[in-house]
Amino acid sequence: EVPDPNEPLCIAVDHESFEAFVAENKLAVIQVHDGQEILTKEFAEAMTRLPEQLPYATVDASLRSNGDLVAKLDRNPEKNAEFFVFRNGLYHSKLPRLRAGASVDTIEEILVFMSAESSSIEEEAEGTETIEDLFPRWSIHRPQDNFVEILTQEEFDREMESESEGDITIVQFFSRMCKYCQKFSFEWHKIANEFSLLDNVKFLRVDGNTIENEPLIEKFEILGFPSIKIFLGGKYDSTYTGERTAEAMRDEIVATLESNNKRRRNSDGTYDMASNIPSLIRNLKRMYDAGQLSEERFLERMSLLQNVAGAHKVTE
């Protein structure tokens, strides 16, 4: 029995509910329209032919509140409706064959193919890694991720101002719709996790699709995604041009750490404590806050660092 076309076949999502919808469903189809949904009846009939209903939602591009969301989806403004496929929270592709006038058979064929392809991906992942490991749901930044998501220039500036000499910050400029960014996503999570225990290595990810980050895109001359920049002590140092793998990035970061440590030593090779007081104090506070130091040991070491800093100012 074909569902009543007057009954809502899917849910209408906006800029607030969109992220949750694509993240909660392993496979989802999104129709973005100019205020008038198309193929409503045809979709309803095609859905009845599937073993199970496919998660399907619409986005009204005519609503001003959805402006940022529509911009992120890279929609063609010349078309009154477009269909997007998301897999495990990641943008996968558009469906150009789904347009006004498409038959029920055509819609069914496309939906069956997508469902079969999705199942094969899950079967390949079974017994090795979870589907979430293979395709990290990076469209939503999770609290457990070992990197900071940057949505505005103010957030970026605040992160850089908190850095001390000797700190290394790896910044990825990415686009939500970029397939190369999606491919690199697993490697990014992997390398950020590897260095999560080092206080002086930080990872930031700058969303290049947000209007608020446009000044950063222009300032650092980002011409494509993903672009990776290395900052030392909160200041730009270099652009990473190696392979987009965790292994290659690990080698680059380790080499940067070694080079940075050499610069922080005296000419005779001894550690230059005086010039590294800010980062030493910060790390000491982190250890105390994490319960790794007793209050007595914390005060003792803090007094030592303050004495060194005071002596250094006198000699200057």
Secondary structure by P-SEA (a helix, b strand, c coil): cccccccccbbbbcccaaaaaaaacccbbbbbccccccaaaaaaaaaaaccccccccccccccccaaaaaaaacccccccbbbbbbcccccccccccccccccaaaaaaaaaaaaaaaaaaaaaacccccccccccccccccccccbbbbccaaaaaaaaaaccccbbbbbbbcccccaaaaaaaaaaaaaaaaacccccbbbbbbccccccaaaaaaaaccccccbbbbbccccccccccccccaaaaaaaaaaaaaaaaaaacccccccccccaaaaaaaaaaaaaaaccccaaaaaaaaaaaaaaaaaaaaac
